[in-house]
Amino acid sequence: WVFVDISEYHRLDLAREEALTRLRKLADRVPGLLYQYLLRPDGSSCFPFASDWIREVYQISPQEAAVDAAGAFAVIHPDDAQAVMVSIQDSARLLTPWQHEYRTLSSSGLVRWLYGNSLPERLDDGAVLWHGFITDITERKAADERLRQLSRSVEQAPLSIVITDLQGDILYVNPSFTRNTGYRLDEVLGHNPRILKSGQTPPGRYQEMWDALCSGTVWEGELHNRRKNGELFIEHAVIAPVLDAHGKTSHYVAVKEDITQRKGADQALQASLHEKVALLNE
């Protein structure tokens, strides 16, 4: 009879099981998917390890993913599936970090944006194993899209838009400002809008404007300005303080409309009316 003391093997098994349990508990508390992804030489793949968040991302359990990754790939958006596969293949071939943004499409029609980042290593049998993290970036992508829409709206707005710092120095002007004044962004950046002053706006109007802005209220009025070519023009301006996350003014934004032609038409109409009244009184 040969007796083998297996208590040490048992102790090591228990220690490994406890370590794996602790790892999984930690991983399941991370706001994203911690995982290992294995691509075998025959092209099949699986997730040897995946935190429980894989249920939310790919709608499969960690146990299912450990056997076959096909269920995870099934929910990748059809428009992104090919690019995802190519990025994985490139990472496997070159052993470069895998970094990719892509969408998933749930059975209910919900679209989510994901970002994956992982490092590959080649195993002795030719398989490639990635250790990585996937996070949901849906809100960030939505915010980026809103920002792009806002940017396009500002860039294409028919009115002049000017953003200044608290000292009034210009941080941004849109293309309409350039069309209306003749000044390009690079010519006015860091300068004060007083470069447009014609000297024909009543001085007290500027004081009223700064009094309103410094008190945190919106100012609205007319400004008599001069274009780069020296031509005079009249603007109707609405200038507002922009507040930061703490409720303090961080900069000012002005929306201005060239009303020169309108004012000229009004003045012509008034002059015509006066003439008619004068003729009637003769």
Salt bridges, closest charged atoms under 4 A:
GLU8 OE2 - ARG11 NH2 2.60
ASP13 OD1 - ARG16 NH2 2.31
ASP52 OD1 - ARG55 NE 2.61
GLU56 OE2 - ARG112 NH2 3.29
ASP79 OD2 - HIS77 ND1 3.84
ASP80 OD2 - ARG103 NE 2.83
ASP90 OD1 - ARG93 NH1 3.11
GLU101 OE2 - ARG140 NH2 2.74
GLU101 OE1 - LYS141 NZ 3.11
GLU121 OE2 - HIS131 NE2 2.68
ASP136 OD2 - ARG112 NH2 2.60
ASP144 OD2 - ARG140 NE 3.58
GLU145 OE1 - ARG148 NH2 2.93
GLU145 OE2 - ARG152 NH2 3.42
ASP186 OD1 - ARG184 NE 2.90
GLU187 OE2 - ARG184 NH1 3.71
GLU187 OE2 - LYS228 NZ 2.55
GLU220 OE2 - HIS236 NE2 2.87
GLU222 OE1 - LYS263 NZ 3.32
GLU231 OE2 - ARG227 NE 3.60
GLU235 OE1 - LYS256 NZ 3.12
GLU257 OE2 - ARG262 NH2 2.83
ASP258 OD2 - ARG227 NH2 3.08
